[in-house]
Amino acid sequence: MRERRIVMAMAVLALVALAYRHPTADIRLITHDLTDRSPRRVQAAVDLGLLSVSFLYTWTVDRLR
């Protein structure tokens, strides 16, 4: 009976750990000119379950006028 309680407590703790928001790394490299209304951008996100990474990179392209 004691082992059953321990297993149930571990199962509840595992469910709480899974439901809790996992850590997220948010990396942003904002290198575009502030006056650029449509900067180029690359955005990606990877979620591995226990850890997720979000990446954003923006830049300005010099256009011929």
ZATOR-528822 format. One line per 4 residues: for each residue x, y, z of C-alpha. Coordinates in nm, 4 decimals, padded with zeros to 6 digits. Layout:
# ZATOR-528822
X,Y,Z; ...
//
This chain:
# ZATOR-528822
00.0000,00.0000,00.0000; 00.2880,00.2361,00.0809; 00.4501,00.1802,-00.2610; 00.1227,00.2630,-00.4343
00.1077,00.5992,-00.2560; 00.4658,00.6755,-00.3529; 00.3944,00.5880,-00.7178; 00.0790,00.8019,-00.7174
00.2685,01.0964,-00.5643; 00.5423,01.0625,-00.8276; 00.2811,01.0499,-01.1052; 00.1142,01.3673,-00.9752
00.4526,01.5428,-00.9528; 00.5335,01.4359,-01.3093; 00.2025,01.5772,-01.4351; 00.2629,01.9051,-01.2549
00.6136,01.9242,-01.4034; 00.4750,01.8669,-01.7535; 00.1990,02.1243,-01.7093; 00.4366,02.3899,-01.5750
00.5623,02.6356,-01.8378; 00.9021,02.5252,-01.9608; 01.1959,02.7662,-01.9999; 01.2209,02.9565,-02.3273
01.5294,03.1204,-02.4726; 01.4340,03.4299,-02.6736; 01.7179,03.5604,-02.8940; 01.6633,03.8836,-03.0913
01.9156,04.0581,-03.3139; 01.7580,04.3831,-03.4306; 02.0051,04.5400,-03.6768; 01.7745,04.7186,-03.9190
01.7580,05.0938,-03.9628; 01.4771,05.2473,-03.7581; 01.3481,05.4370,-04.0639; 01.3171,05.1180,-04.2703
00.9466,05.0386,-04.2930; 00.9927,04.6847,-04.4246; 01.3153,04.5321,-04.2973; 01.4214,04.1850,-04.4018
01.3787,03.9287,-04.1280; 01.4433,03.5676,-04.0404; 01.2433,03.4093,-03.7618; 01.2607,03.0553,-03.6284
01.1429,02.8623,-03.3252; 01.2331,02.5176,-03.1950; 01.0447,02.3444,-02.9138; 01.2115,02.0337,-02.7719
00.9592,01.9731,-02.4955; 01.1758,02.0663,-02.1999; 01.3399,02.3655,-02.3689; 01.2363,02.5957,-02.6500
01.4370,02.8508,-02.8455; 01.2972,03.1454,-03.0402; 01.5242,03.3392,-03.2778; 01.4607,03.6671,-03.4641
01.7097,03.8506,-03.6879; 01.6280,04.1667,-03.8846; 01.8388,04.3734,-04.1232; 01.8120,04.6571,-04.3748
01.8943,04.6112,-04.7417; 02.0406,04.9088,-04.9271; 01.8288,04.9470,-05.2399; 01.9225,05.1267,-05.5587
01.6987,05.4279,-05.6091
//
